[in-house]
């Protein structure tokens, strides 16, 4: 499964779940608050900007935002919300594409760096972020923690979410650090819809080493956007990397 095959017209059309899921105020507002704080009055660049879930409200806060996005259908959905002059977007791979200008903040939200399926591509993503940042600039990544402790010997899958009408199942290839997320949506009928997406999971320590290779230092790590403490039991993290200041 290639990323451009996953994020097609149908996926882009169904992506926004206004007011619920990752679009719920309790999920979205803390992310926008924190990113606006980290931008510190400067411009921000979002890798894998998608339909603008975070970028649109961040721009509404007065933060100049630009984006890089691989999927043209996702950008087309973004354009139903804001025009090119409000949030300019470069269509391309977040590991290699270049946006004009320099920024004080580059960010990647909701596990998106794991869409890059090799370690080399993920390291390239860090280096691409560094290329876009001014001295002292920050690179922010939101990412889940691999749930391998739930995999006893012989088991290759975990159920990571189960609510009425939805079940999320991850299947693991621990040799290659690959996982495929299976999203089942259903109603009271016998029919169900399956969507799948491949990922390469990254341990926090490995992520920190990627940052070092690109010239970053870890500035902070929390369990979520509100600043909760990151512990051994945390299921996700928000990590802030920073380049050295000039001089």
Secondary structure, 3 states (H helix, E strand, C coil): CCHHHHCCHHHHHHHCCCCCHHHCHHHHHHHHHHHHHHHCCCCEEEECCCCCCCHHHHHHCCCCEEEEECCHHHHHHHCCCCCCCCCCEEECCCCCCCCCCCEEEEEECCCHHHHCCCHHHHHHHHHHHHHHEEEEEEEEEEEECCCHHHCCCCCCEEEEEEECCEEEEEEEECCCCEEEEEEEEECCCCCEEEEEEEEECCCHHHHHHHHHHCCEEEEEEECCCCCCECCCCCCEEEEEEEECCCC
